[in-house]
């Protein structure tokens, strides 16, 4: 056990130094001081597994994925109509909330750069490990396949967010520094094609990996890949395949379930979790970054108040009074007069935990989303009664009236509207779902222009960081910037 621990620590440290050597400029990168040497890092199964573990461990500290200030969760939520800054003039958050992001030398531009560059850091590590796995003759075939499947998923997962936030992005599939440094942006269609290819390969490579390697749900199995693949099919409007893949995940009732107690959903290794990121190894603590950004302690011991950002009052008013999601997943900050001053996301409840206690993990893919994917896919195929059943699965858990009881004859367009409302209420403050839903359904301008005075149609894409464009003149800019 001691030998295994040393190997894992050594390889993870090596990967970390390798990543740091390139700083945050993986699209425009010089040759790093620390190079992954296949014969050393991928000498056997044990070291190869440790290399992949290194990528997982980077996700908790990578800006785009860690759930903190510069994450998809916070910035994406801000860009839609869910999350807003406490002060609208906040120099970092205000421009995301107003959809007026700067391109250089401002706090919001730096946040955008960190989101972009941290995603490419993960992609570069994924490419490095994929090359190491392919070039090594010392790894057993089953281990090679299983690790390749996991890393292909991680690369596809990262590109999913890059292309949904920025549109056309450089599609980097190697560690060729000179080529990467001068890469132009690939059309979104090519990026989506690569995402689909990576996920389809991952499903095959993980064919025998249907269980989690331990009680933790922090590693990718075949159903993790299927869950994201179902979402990709939905975004690409392939309703038949979206229904098929989500159904395969939903059928795994021995592994996943919709938990009746909403306070249990975001706990570590929750049965509603398809994939989580452990906070172990995060910089600054052992609880989730989501808890750190959404809640904090007041000067009164034990009292939680809103953090740097809050939930919009319009969003809160859309929820029914009896909705358990408001009762359990929304916190209220009360002012000195006893009035509610702010609302905050309270899905993650642990702001501080002792070293031996890690009660919550960051939720990345959740079982409830699969019902919403299938509901929308079925509604699009005019399978309305079946879609209602899927939506009601979550409405029943939330304690609100069921569509089957109140409107069993609902039409297709009205049902799709209800499904979007359920997605908003169920998935708020999680990975920018609302922002991407508005864009993929072509509703962003319709919904956001009345509430955001500076809204323009070109605001659906974040700007390509100007610092990257200065280094690489082949990077074009999105319209409106």
VENJO-V348607 format. One record per backbone hydrogen bond with DSSP energy under -0.5 kcal/mol. NH is the residue of the N-H (numbers start at 1). CO is the residue of the C=O. E is the energy in kcal/mol with one decimal. If there is no record, write none. Layout:
BEGIN
[[NH;CO;E] [NH;CO;E]]
END
This chain:
BEGIN
[[5;1;-2.4] [6;2;-2.2] [7;3;-2.2] [8;4;-2.5] [9;5;-2.7] [10;6;-2.6] [11;7;-2.8] [12;8;-2.7] [13;9;-2.5] [14;10;-2.2] [15;11;-2.7] [16;12;-2.4] [17;13;-2.6] [18;14;-2.4] [19;15;-2.3] [20;16;-2.6] [21;17;-2.0] [22;18;-0.6] [22;19;-1.2] [23;20;-1.6] [25;22;-1.9] [29;27;-0.5] [35;33;-0.6] [37;35;-0.6] [38;36;-0.7] [40;37;-1.7] [41;37;-2.5] [42;38;-2.0] [43;40;-1.0] [48;44;-2.0] [49;45;-2.6] [50;46;-1.8] [51;47;-1.9] [52;48;-1.8] [53;49;-2.4] [54;50;-1.6] [55;51;-0.9] [55;52;-0.6] [56;52;-1.8] [57;53;-2.4] [58;54;-1.0] [58;55;-0.7] [59;55;-1.0] [59;56;-0.9] [60;56;-0.5] [61;58;-1.2] [62;58;-1.4] [65;62;-0.9] [66;62;-1.6] [71;68;-1.9] [72;64;-2.1] [75;71;-2.4] [76;71;-0.5] [76;72;-1.7] [77;72;-0.6] [77;73;-1.1] [78;74;-2.1] [79;75;-1.9] [80;76;-1.0] [82;77;-1.2] [83;77;-1.6] [84;310;-2.7] [86;308;-1.8] [88;86;-0.5] [90;87;-2.2] [94;90;-2.0] [96;92;-0.5] [96;93;-0.6] [97;93;-2.5] [98;94;-2.7] [100;95;-3.1] [108;91;-0.7] [110;106;-2.2] [111;107;-2.0] [112;108;-2.2] [113;109;-2.3] [114;110;-2.6] [115;111;-2.1] [116;112;-2.4] [117;113;-3.2] [118;114;-2.0] [119;115;-1.4] [120;116;-1.8] [121;117;-1.9] [122;118;-1.7] [123;119;-2.0] [124;120;-2.5] [125;121;-2.2] [126;122;-2.6] [127;123;-2.7] [128;124;-2.4] [129;125;-2.5] [130;126;-2.6] [131;127;-2.2] [132;128;-2.1] [133;129;-2.7] [134;130;-2.1] [135;131;-2.0] [136;132;-1.1] [144;140;-2.5] [145;141;-2.8] [146;142;-2.4] [147;143;-2.6] [148;144;-2.8] [149;145;-2.5] [150;146;-1.7] [151;147;-2.4] [152;148;-2.7] [153;149;-1.8] [154;150;-2.2] [155;151;-2.3] [156;152;-2.5] [157;153;-3.1] [158;154;-1.9] [159;155;-2.4] [160;156;-2.2] [161;157;-1.2] [162;158;-2.0] [163;159;-2.6] [164;160;-1.4] [165;161;-1.7] [166;162;-2.8] [167;163;-1.5] [168;166;-0.6] [169;186;-1.0] [172;170;-1.0] [173;171;-0.6] [177;175;-1.1] [180;176;-2.6] [181;177;-2.5] [182;178;-0.7] [182;179;-1.0] [183;180;-1.4] [185;474;-0.6] [186;169;-1.9] [190;187;-0.9] [191;187;-1.7] [192;188;-3.0] [193;189;-2.0] [194;190;-2.0] [195;191;-2.4] [196;192;-2.6] [197;193;-2.3] [198;194;-2.8] [199;195;-2.4] [200;196;-2.6] [201;197;-2.3] [202;198;-2.3] [203;199;-2.3] [204;200;-1.5] [205;201;-2.9] [206;202;-2.0] [207;204;-1.5] [209;206;-1.4] [210;208;-1.1] [214;216;-0.6] [222;209;-3.2] [225;221;-1.7] [226;222;-2.2] [227;223;-2.1] [228;224;-1.7] [229;225;-2.7] [230;226;-2.6] [231;227;-1.5] [232;228;-2.4] [233;229;-2.6] [234;230;-2.0] [235;231;-2.6] [236;232;-2.0] [237;234;-1.6] [238;233;-2.8] [239;237;-1.2] [242;238;-2.3] [243;239;-2.3] [244;240;-2.2] [245;241;-2.8] [246;242;-2.1] [247;243;-2.1] [248;244;-1.6] [249;245;-1.7] [250;246;-2.8] [251;247;-1.9] [252;249;-1.7] [253;251;-2.1] [255;252;-1.5] [256;252;-2.7] [257;271;-1.6] [259;257;-0.7] [262;260;-0.9] [264;261;-1.9] [265;262;-0.8] [267;264;-1.2] [268;359;-2.8] [270;267;-1.7] [273;270;-1.7] [274;365;-2.7] [275;365;-1.7] [276;217;-2.4] [277;362;-2.5] [278;276;-0.5] [282;279;-2.5] [284;282;-0.5] [285;282;-1.0] [292;288;-1.3] [293;289;-1.9] [294;290;-2.2] [295;291;-2.0] [296;305;-1.9] [298;303;-2.6] [301;299;-0.6] [303;300;-2.1] [304;302;-0.5] [305;296;-3.1] [307;294;-1.7] [307;309;-0.5] [308;293;-0.9] [309;293;-0.9] [310;84;-2.8] [311;343;-2.5] [312;82;-2.8] [316;312;-1.8] [317;313;-2.6] [318;314;-0.9] [318;315;-0.7] [319;315;-0.6] [319;316;-1.2] [323;320;-1.6] [324;398;-3.3] [326;323;-1.1] [327;323;-1.4] [328;324;-2.9] [329;325;-1.9] [330;326;-0.8] [331;344;-3.3] [333;342;-3.0] [334;332;-0.6] [335;339;-3.0] [338;335;-2.1] [341;333;-3.4] [341;339;-0.6] [342;333;-1.4] [343;311;-0.5] [344;331;-2.2] [346;329;-3.0] [349;347;-0.6] [351;349;-0.9] [357;354;-2.0] [358;356;-0.5] [361;266;-0.8] [362;277;-2.3] [364;275;-2.4] [365;275;-1.8] [367;272;-3.0] [369;366;-1.0] [370;366;-0.7] [370;367;-1.0] [371;367;-0.9] [371;368;-0.6] [372;368;-1.4] [373;369;-2.7] [374;370;-2.4] [375;371;-2.4] [376;372;-2.1] [377;373;-2.5] [378;374;-2.7] [379;375;-2.4] [380;376;-2.3] [381;377;-0.7] [381;378;-0.7] [382;379;-1.8] [383;378;-3.0] [384;382;-1.3] [387;383;-2.1] [388;384;-2.5] [389;385;-1.8] [390;386;-1.7] [391;387;-2.4] [392;388;-2.8] [393;389;-1.0] [394;390;-0.8] [394;391;-1.0] [395;391;-2.0] [396;392;-2.8] [397;393;-1.0] [398;394;-2.0] [399;395;-0.7] [399;396;-0.9] [400;395;-2.1] [405;402;-0.8] [406;402;-2.2] [407;403;-2.9] [410;407;-1.6] [415;411;-2.3] [416;412;-2.5] [417;413;-1.9] [418;414;-1.9] [419;415;-2.4] [420;416;-2.2] [421;417;-1.8] [422;418;-2.3] [423;419;-2.4] [424;420;-2.0] [425;421;-2.2] [426;422;-2.6] [427;423;-2.4] [430;427;-1.2] [433;430;-1.8] [436;432;-2.1] [437;433;-2.6] [438;434;-2.4] [439;435;-1.4] [440;436;-2.7] [441;437;-1.9] [442;439;-1.4] [443;438;-2.8] [444;438;-1.3] [447;443;-2.6] [448;444;-2.9] [449;445;-1.8] [451;448;-0.9] [452;448;-1.6] [455;452;-2.2] [459;456;-2.3] [460;457;-1.1] [461;458;-1.3] [462;165;-2.8] [466;103;-1.6] [468;465;-0.8] [469;465;-1.5] [470;466;-2.4] [471;467;-1.2] [472;468;-2.0] [475;472;-2.0] [476;474;-0.8] [481;478;-1.1]]
END
